Amino acid sequence: MTALARRAFRAALAGGLAAAVAIWPVAAPAEAAVSAAVSVDFTKPVRTLSAGDYGVGITGYGEGSYITNDPRHRENLRNLKAGRMRIELHYQEPGHHSSPIVCGGYKCDTTITGDAWIAAIRDLGAEPVVILQVDGRQTAEVNRDDAVALYRHFAASGTPVRRFILGNELNCTCTPEKPEMSASEYSRRFNLITDALDAADSAVRVGGPATAWNDLSYIRTFLEGSRDRVDFLDYHDYGNGTDPIRDEDLLGAAVRSYETDLKEVGALAESVLGRRIDLQIGEFNSDFDDPDGHRTLTHFNTLWGAAALGQILHAGAAAYQYGDKNGQLGLTSTKGEGGIQRSEPLPIYHGIGMFTGEGLFRPFGTTMVQAAADTDRLYAFASDAAKNVVLVNVGAQPLETRLAFTGLTAGTAAIWQSTSDAWTPHRTGTAAIAGGAATLTLPAGSVTTLVIDQQGLSATYFDNADLTAPKLTRIDPAVDFDWGANAPDPAVSADTFSVRWTGKVVAERAETYTFITTSDDGVRLWVDGTLLVDNWTDHSKRDDSGQIALSAGAHDIKMEFYDSGYDAIAQLHWSSPTVQRQIIPTANLLAG
């Protein structure tokens, strides 16, 4: 975000909405709850998400504590589930390819080799993204030759790096000792390097210009000069830095401006290139100039991080938090910042973790869907496949919140929250969903993630008898079907179809349960991975059963069925010492 843009929205807010909205302050006294409404429409997708949309910058600033050698830091990053990790690498002596490959950040730890960094990133389950050097202190040809040699170095290991960003914040003198570079010269070097990398490996993907903010003039000149060579567009965007800004503005208009800025940049790119292009915020954090840490080292940054990440994702971009170790801007503590033990999570880690789950709960799904709140105090983001809802209450009051769902009638939602007195996500209860609605209280200054299990079982229907070529996926309230000679759905044939039901069965008591299938034809049933019924044969209507001892609570269940002709029957019953034989009720089935 440009300084000009920040001044503009502050001026607009001075007499506008922000004056009327009480934003959560640190250590605020409790206030009475007010009402809020959220709508979530699971039938209206916004975008598809992948693991690569969640990124982290690896800095080399850990003062001896890195992803290469610190088990606790590694464990925390692994739990955050970032799909991509970016690091700047270059030859220690530019132009001399026998010199070590080391990190390229200003005063980063060059005792760690490039091979160690890349190996550590891959071991954490992420794709490495390498920032290649574009530096006016060397010739363009040296930058090109170094880029190709570095690519070939990693390709020789059998696992090449294939995603690169060229240069870093060259639209300003943002890095000491590194000169600013004009957009036209940057574009010339980008073209030279990209052509050489493409000649080495056409699968390589290259992006830029990695400007320090959404510098539209610089980005336009770059795009006009490089055009089809650009695979993705990268720029950095911090909530604030050099300009003073109120907390309420940083949690309000600054967060919402991510979406408007990204739309503006995307429209610019499309107008120049004649095509849509992938966008990524290559660095984001709340305030890079926060000397007393009142934002970055408090729960404020959990709220800000969750809201900003949601806005960036909703706008269609990928987001790279900067960085893993970076003092108070890090994901984990470098040397005890804010009294937080070294390598333990800093607040923004939990803001991101309310989407990725931190290894505690199921992550945000792969389809972002429409969600909206009726107050500017509250951000709402939702996903399908799997159904999660993230709610960020930045207000000073608890919100008695009613959620209305489209595309979801009934289910249960595990409630996970990060609050001012307990930053780490923790389970606070369960919300019942009935009639397409639910209610819950959102504490002041909190992030809440609802992990929704829809009642019934997830059913996949196949237009053959061998569970291949899926034609239909839906939620079946129960397995209680007597189709006769008819098809279960117009998407499949009346004969030779198959079905797989998956989800969880909820036992209300700890006891031994008998599961009974009634089928015509073949059937198999597993509970908690144990095969209880295995009658994968053509047969007329019959019962098969198996027993298993279950604890109270939810257990994995899978049932498979095929019909080879004539009548088709598939039913799933259970019984126990306290339950008479019955079709397993919808209330005891969760689709996930």
Secondary structure, DSSP 4 states (H G I P E B T S, - for coil): --HHHHHHHHHHHHTSGGGG--BPPTTPPP---EEEEEEEEEEEEEEE--GGGEEEE--S-STT--TTT-HHHHHHHHHHT-SEEEEEEEESSTT-TTSPEEE-STT--TTS-HHHHHHHHHHTT-EEEEEEP--TTS-HHHHHHHHHHHHHHHHTTTS---EEEE-SSTTTT-STT-----HHHHHHHHHHHHHHHHHH-TT-EEEEEEESS--HHHHHHHHHHHGGG-SEEEEE--SBSSS---HHHHHTHHHHHHHHHHHHHHHHHHHHHSS--EEEEEEE-SBS--TT-TTTTSTHHHHHHHHHHHHHHHTT-EEEEE-SSSGGGSSB-SS-GGGPPTTSBPHHHHHHHHHH-TTTSPPP-SEEEEEEESSTTEEEEEEETTTEEEEEE-BSS-EEEEEEEES--SEEEEEEEEETTEEEEEEEEEEEEBTTEEEEEE-SSEEEEEEEEEBSEEEEEESSSSS-SEEEEEEESSSEEEEETS-SSTTS-SSSEEEEEEEEEEESSSEEEEEEEEEES-EEEEETTEEEEEE-S--SSEEEEEEEEE-SEEEEEEEEEEE-SS-EEEEEEEEETTEEEEEPPGGGEE--
